[in-house]
Amino acid sequence: MQYPWWYVPHLTAPMLIAVISVVHVLVSHYAVGGGLFLAVETAHAHKTGDRPYLDYLRGHARFFILLTVVFGAITGVGIWWTIGLTSPLATETLIRTFVFGWATEWVFFVVEIVSAFIFLYYWDRLPTRTHTIVGWIYAIAAYISLVLITGITAFMLNSGTWATRPGDDTFWMAFFNPQFLPQTVARTGGALLLSSLYVYLHASFFARDERLRNMIAARSARPALLGAILITAGGIAWYCQLPPSAAATLQSAAVLNLLTALIFALTIIVFFLIYVGPYRNPGWLSPGFAGSLCLFGIAAFSTGEFIRESIRKPFVVHNVVLGNQIAPTEVLTLKKSGFLQGGLWTRAFVKEHYPDVFSDRAIPPWHIVKMNPDTQRRDAAGPSPMAARNALAAGIQNERLLALPYKDRLKLGNVLFLHHCNDCHAADIGYSAVGPLLQGRPRDQVLARVERLDDNYFMPPWSGSHEEAILITDYLMTINPARPVGVRHFMKEQDQSREEDTE
Amino acid sequence: MIDPRMLVEHGQAVGLPAPVWFIQFFKALGFTLHAVPMNLWYAGLLVALLLRWGQSDHGRLFGSRLLRQMPVIVALGVNLGVVPLLFIQLAYAMFFYPATILMAWFWIAIIALLIPAYYGVYAYAWGIRNGADRLPTWRTAAGWIAALFFIVIGFTFANGLSLMDHVGRWPKLWLAHQHAGAALGTALNVGDPTLWPRWLLMFGLALGTTAAWVVFDAEWFARRATDPSYRRWAWGFARKLYALSLIWTAAAGVWYVFGTWSSELRDTMFHGPLLPLTLATALAPGLGCTLLIAVGWMPAKRLATAAVLLGQFGVLGINAVSRQVVQNVNLKPYLDVLAQPTDVQWGPLVMFLVTFVIGLLVVAWMIAQVRKCDA
């Protein structure tokens, strides 16, 4: 609540993380698995004195550096950039918890960069043994960086008892969270599998010698198959270690059911194709076959990442930061004081544009009147006793919000929507837009839904006052389209009688 | 108008996981380590491209050499930038995040510009590596576009970090670039008088670092591939380039300090315990230039150029320390960064330090192997 919110129309700001991180993950796993491939295969080629293979590996190392050191490294920095802009509270919390995990990972990045360049630029210049050692230094450093970052991202999905049991809020409890081992196993498998697929694709284009191509296909098949097995084993353990909310989300959302089935299907397809292709028939490795295999692998990987991100709801960091950048510990306070009052930037906005709702701008309590939310007219009953009491307290007086003209209530409703909901929802058109989600619902249902937001366990609780719920409902009703025409034609008579009863 | 103090969080529920001095030290050290390679792509790339464009054979040779080295330089620079980025988000989060969110589209554009700039560097460098003297137009264009992008990136960084230091500018920029209170991410801090001299100051320092690199490269890496006339040219060119750096830095520095600092900041930096730091920062580029001229006559050239590069590291280091002190002074009305509570994670801290030392040893071993191989 202490940071401004970045409004990205239609897409929502956090979706930028998804765009960058999926692209990054597809390269970063290759940075790890490809490093192992280069270390093992260069050692093998040196040992057997296979000159054509060494020449191929040199070309592959160049491709590897161009992809991982440039694109992989900068998209990795890009993730940092984006999470800081779109989830500042979560990022700050993670950095405070894991700063030395990240700092240690950075040391391994330095070792990776130096060893990768020496490995490539000193090819045929370093003694064979030294060259092989440098390749292994890269591979080990890259793998440790995978383990370190997995500890941090796994914490986001299941923080274990870190946030709930006193004394457990240590770095080590955070790092060795219940998801650490399953995700490390799965990501190790992912690195092995994905890098083999990239190797196949590269070799199908650049290894022109048939003997060489067949050898690469055969030698990379075993790590690829092992990778698929590790992904499956890690995936099962991952499922078993999901927090209950994530497991329930995975089971209940139809789209996630489909994606889970898809990821299993894709993994089986990739496993089968590797087995019958490179493993049993290395000669099949053509650009078309390798390209298809790579696309299947990328599709499986992207699906897995999407599922992993989707099921964290209602948290962005499990039990620590809610999806809308609120700490769970803040919720009760915000319900009492009001969401606008609780946020530094929302409070400043209200103070600038609506100073009259602040208690330091004296409005006598008896001037505060209740508004009828349906008619937008003033109630004759006058101020409530609660309103009178609130008016004397400091900061935004929630009762006064309802005394604002309708257009200002809509404006503040929009402020509330952007700061409370826009992390996951566009307004009327776009990613998971709220308008279509509420389409046709009457006002009382929308208001009830707002105030009992966490009746859906994957939604964060409503973190504002009752008056603010009314304001955001005002706004939501303006982006809530009418029920599609013709949907209830068979219930026309019942609807008419209900309307008559209401009147 | 909104009181900017309303926009800064004062109390953190959790203390900093490291002592404040530790964070300040690694932030300044990390920035200095990052600044050396960053300076080489910031001003050095432009200098190299201009030299390759010019008529001097030696100049063209140096330009080619630096451009061939550039992919490694950029990789190291980006990597070393992680440390200050990490520690700035740790101790200055309440200033860093709002400032960058206000200019989010420009801030994220840094990544979008950095990727093509880096590939542009590779395109140019690998063109030279293939032995071509005249490069295809697309490779030449890629190099120039990369140089332009790096300068734009530098300008964007200067924007973000100057905005972070000047909380007083937030309300106006925010209110001019918001939708229902949410930042549009389209604000730029161009109205801040400190932005321009800060940006120019870094470019001036970058020219000095490039000058130091010219002689270091000539004596350490180019010795076998070149004749003495090239090294003579290198020393002469480096002196001229450093002189330009000195004039540039002095002009931008005077503008920055006397044209944009508040009287309170000047009082703080020119009196009491901070006066020696301010004077040392002002004099450091002059000392760097003097060192370059003085050691040029030494017979032990390698040692001399190592001293020049180390001296330039000192110039950048003292500048980084001063920047940090000025930053802390500017932010003090909103939050005393140095007085934040701590809850030190000793175990992970030791893990990092041990890994850091081991990492340095591994890197040193690899460099020793390379040196042995080159010899």
Interface residues (C-beta under 8 A of the other chain):
Chain A: Q2 Y3 P4 W5 W6 Y7 V8 A13 L16 I20 L66 V69 V70 F71 A73 I74 T75 V77 G78 W80 W81 T82 G84 L85 P88 T91 E92 I95 R96 T97 V99 F100 G101 W102 A103 T104 W106 V107 F108 F109 V110 V111 I113 V114 S115 F117 I118 Y121 Y122 R125 L126 P127 T130 V134 I137 T170 F171 W172 A327 T329 L344 W345 T346 R347 A348 F349 K351 E352 K411 N414 V415 F417 L418 H419 N422
Chain B: M1 I2 M6 L7 V8 E9 A13 V14 L16 P17 A18 F26 V72 A75 L76 V78 N79 L80 G81 V82 V83 L85 L86 F87 Q89 L90 A93 M94 F96 Y97 P98 T100 I101 L102 A104 W107 I108 I110 I111 L114 I115 Y118 Y119 Y122 P171 W174 L175 Q178 H179 A180 G181 A182 A183 L184 G185 Q345 G347 P348 L349 M351 F352 T355 F356 I358 G359 V362 V363 M366 I367 Q369 V370 C373
